Amino acid sequence: MKQKLTKILLALAILVFFAGFAGSLPAAAQEGAVNINTASVGELVQLKGIGPAFAERIIAYRKANGDFKQVDELTNVKGIGPKTLAEIMDQITVKQTSSD
């Protein structure tokens, strides 16, 4: 009985330990994310499905409309649909640039 209780407590401790890391993973993934509000053509083409033409459109849209407020606004750029957005969602962010 004591051995069984020890195994249960050990499993619970491991679970709690890894659960603590799970909450920090999205933040860690965002650290290396491409900010679509400031990214250059060279940075944007590193994203899956984004070639030079799409990168130029993203920059042109950003210049004409201001910063993206949410990543899903990227679908407002001609030729970028939900499928492309889904493929790059975990690689992009929309950190706001400072306004004058």
Residue pairs with C-beta under 8 A, 6 or more apart in sequence:
29 90
30 93
33 90
33 91
33 92
33 93
34 43
34 44
34 46
34 47
34 91
34 92
34 93
35 92
35 93
35 94
35 95
36 44
36 58
36 62
36 68
36 71
36 74
36 92
36 93
36 94
37 62
37 67
37 68
37 94
37 95
37 96
37 97
38 95
38 97
39 58
40 59
41 52
41 55
41 56
41 59
44 50
44 54
44 55
44 58
44 59
45 51
45 52
45 55
47 88
47 91
47 92
48 87
48 88
48 91
49 84
49 87
49 88
50 58
50 80
50 84
50 88
53 79
54 77
54 79
54 80
57 77
57 78
57 79
57 80
58 74
58 77
58 80
61 76
61 77
62 68
65 76
67 94
67 96
67 97
68 74
68 94
69 94
69 96
70 94
71 85
71 89
71 92
71 93
71 94
72 85
73 94
74 80
74 85
74 92
75 81
75 82
75 85
